[in-house]
Amino acid sequence: MNESIFEQTIADAAAQRRSVLSEIESKQILEALGVATQMPEPARTPDEAATRAARCGFPVVLKVLSPDATHKSDFGGVVLGLGSVAEVRDAFERIRGNLAKALPSARFDGVAVEAMAKPGLELLAGITRDPQFGPMVMVGLGGIFVEVLKDTAVRIAPVDEREAHAMLSELHGAALLDGVRGSAPVDRHAIASLLVTISEFAVRHPEIKEMDLNPVVAYASGLSVLDARMLLEQTGEPAGRGSLPTAEAVALQVRRQENLKRALTPRTAVVIGDRGSRDFRWLRGLDNFKGKRYSVQPDPKEAAAIEALGIKNFRTIAEIAEPIDY
C-alpha cells in the first residue's frame, strides 16, 4: 500500500477534528490496498451531479456527502437507479432536503455519484476493535441475511487465507457462495483475500477503530466494495490501552491474541492422569480432536493401556518437547 495516502487522509481528518472518514476517503484507502471498489465522484451542485452522472453512464446512484451522516440510507440519503439528467437533479434536491429534515444541524457537502454496479451476491465485511483483543475481522451475508438471520463470522485479526476460508464456510448461508437455483458460484478466493487484506491493515494501523464495508458484491470472478466507512481512534492510541506507550500496547495485544488463538484453536492437547477405571474417558473425549493428543500418566500399567489406544504417553509433562496449547 502507498502509506502516504493513508497518512494524508488521517492528517486531513485530524485537522478538521473528524473521526469518520467519508466514503470517498475510505474507498481511496481500499483502492491503495488493492481492493476493488465502486469509486464515486463528488458533486456539490445539481449541475455537477448531472455532469458526473453523464460521464459515469446511466443508471447511477447518488449518496449524500456529510461528515455528520454515517447511516445514509436510514433517512433517504441514497437514491438508486437514476436513469436521466432530470432524475439526477431531482434526486440531488431530495437528498439535500432529507438530510436537513433528519439532521438539521448536519453539514451538506453535496453527493457522491457512481454508476450502478452489476448484480451479484451481497456480503458485508469489516473491522471492529475490542478493548482486550484488538482488531476483530467480520464477514457476513448481506441484505436480509444479516438483518434477520444475523449470519456472520468473526475472528481475531489478522487472519490468513485458510482462516478466512473457514469463516466463509461457517456462515449458515454458505451454500449461496457456491451457487443455488441456477446462480453461478462466487469467487471465494477474492472474498478471503479481502478479509486477509483488511485484517492485516487493521493490525498495522491502530488508528482504525472501525471499518464497515457494506455492501460488498461478489461475482464469479472478483468483487467490488459498493459502500465503505472508516471510523478513527481519536486518541491515536489502541483502544483500551490507557496511558501505555503505543509499542508496548501493541506488543501486549499481540500476546493476548496469540494466547486466545491457542486456547480456541489448540494444536496440541494433553490429558494428565486419565485412568482405565474411567475407561480413559478424557482421552477418548478427544477422539475428534484434529491436533496432536498426548497423555501424562506415570503409572506403568495405566501407561501401557494408554499406549495400546495409540496415544503417546509421558511420565511427566516436562518430557513433552513441543508447546502445549490445552
Secondary structure, 3 states (H helix, E strand, C coil): CCHHHHHHHHHHHHHCCCCEECHHHHHHHHHHCCCCECCCEEECCHHHHHHHHHHHCCCEEEEECCCCCCCHHHHCCEEEEECCHHHHHHHHHHHHHHHHHHCCCCCCCCEEEEECCCCCEEEEEEEEEECCCEEEEEEEECCHHHHHCCCEEEEECCCCHHHHHHHHHHCCCHHHHHCCCCCCCCCHHHHHHHHHHHHHHHHHCCCEEEEEEEEEEECCCCEEECCEEEEECCCCCCCCCCCCCHHHHHHHHHHHHHHHHHHHCCCEEEEECCCHHHCCHHHHCCCCCCCEEEEECCCHHHHHHHHHCCCEEECCHHHCCCCCCC
